Amino acid sequence: MKLCVYGASSSTIDKSFIEVGEALGRAIAERGHTVVYGGGAEGMMGAAARGAKEKNGEIIGINQAIYNPDNNISNIGIGFAIPIN
């Protein structure tokens, strides 16, 4: 099952949200599901992707084509990136 995680992409949110995001990503991956999210490295969505990566989960990032993926998503380990216009 592919589960979309949508939340803050800001790095200025409270650390507790980052911790919850990472736990959510780990839980999704542990159950064999895929994290689908906005493709960024920061905030709660980035935390969910990192959590999934910790558990070797599949990660799909969907991101506007105007962003440079090398600056934003490559350090997460996304298995599949979908650029959109």
Legacy VTK file of the C-alpha trace (Angstrom):
# vtk DataFile Version 3.0
C-alpha trace
ASCII
DATASET POLYDATA
POINTS 85 float
0.000 0.000 0.000
1.227 3.504 -0.780
0.564 6.012 2.006
0.839 9.755 1.429
2.393 11.795 4.216
1.546 15.484 4.033
2.761 17.937 6.640
5.222 20.713 7.346
8.263 20.981 5.106
9.910 23.625 7.294
12.970 22.924 9.401
11.777 25.440 12.014
9.012 23.262 13.478
9.245 21.854 16.994
11.555 18.853 17.333
8.673 16.736 18.650
7.032 16.883 15.201
10.258 15.667 13.590
10.413 12.746 16.018
6.785 11.815 15.313
7.404 12.071 11.567
10.393 9.722 11.772
8.395 7.259 13.892
5.562 7.367 11.364
7.955 6.647 8.496
9.480 3.717 10.388
6.029 2.291 11.185
4.929 2.556 7.550
8.077 0.801 6.323
7.947 -1.891 9.019
4.500 -2.851 7.747
5.778 -3.150 4.188
4.090 -0.009 2.874
5.503 2.842 0.771
5.873 6.469 1.896
4.698 8.979 -0.720
5.486 12.598 0.142
6.493 16.002 -1.194
10.091 15.044 -1.937
11.861 17.487 0.370
14.537 16.796 2.942
13.188 19.048 5.699
10.275 19.176 8.121
7.839 16.479 9.074
7.614 15.059 5.548
11.403 14.756 5.267
11.436 13.143 8.713
8.910 10.525 7.590
11.101 9.723 4.591
14.194 9.380 6.811
12.279 7.084 9.162
11.205 4.880 6.266
14.784 4.800 4.975
16.003 3.622 8.405
13.805 0.551 7.954
14.729 0.081 4.272
11.257 1.160 3.184
10.269 2.321 -0.263
10.018 6.099 -0.666
8.398 8.044 -3.501
8.932 11.803 -3.708
6.613 14.021 -5.750
8.103 17.429 -6.301
7.595 20.429 -8.590
9.941 20.271 -11.580
11.268 23.761 -10.840
13.116 22.418 -7.792
16.581 20.951 -8.206
16.400 17.376 -6.826
20.160 17.320 -6.184
19.745 20.089 -3.621
16.566 18.805 -2.041
15.931 15.063 -2.114
19.067 13.097 -2.991
20.240 12.746 0.619
17.021 10.985 1.698
17.401 7.966 -0.571
14.193 8.245 -2.551
13.708 5.199 -4.704
11.530 7.025 -7.217
11.110 10.760 -7.802
8.231 12.223 -9.805
8.827 15.778 -11.036
5.642 17.699 -11.866
5.039 21.038 -13.604
LINES 1 86
85 0 1 2 3 4 5 6 7 8 9 10 11 12 13 14 15 16 17 18 19 20 21 22 23 24 25 26 27 28 29 30 31 32 33 34 35 36 37 38 39 40 41 42 43 44 45 46 47 48 49 50 51 52 53 54 55 56 57 58 59 60 61 62 63 64 65 66 67 68 69 70 71 72 73 74 75 76 77 78 79 80 81 82 83 84
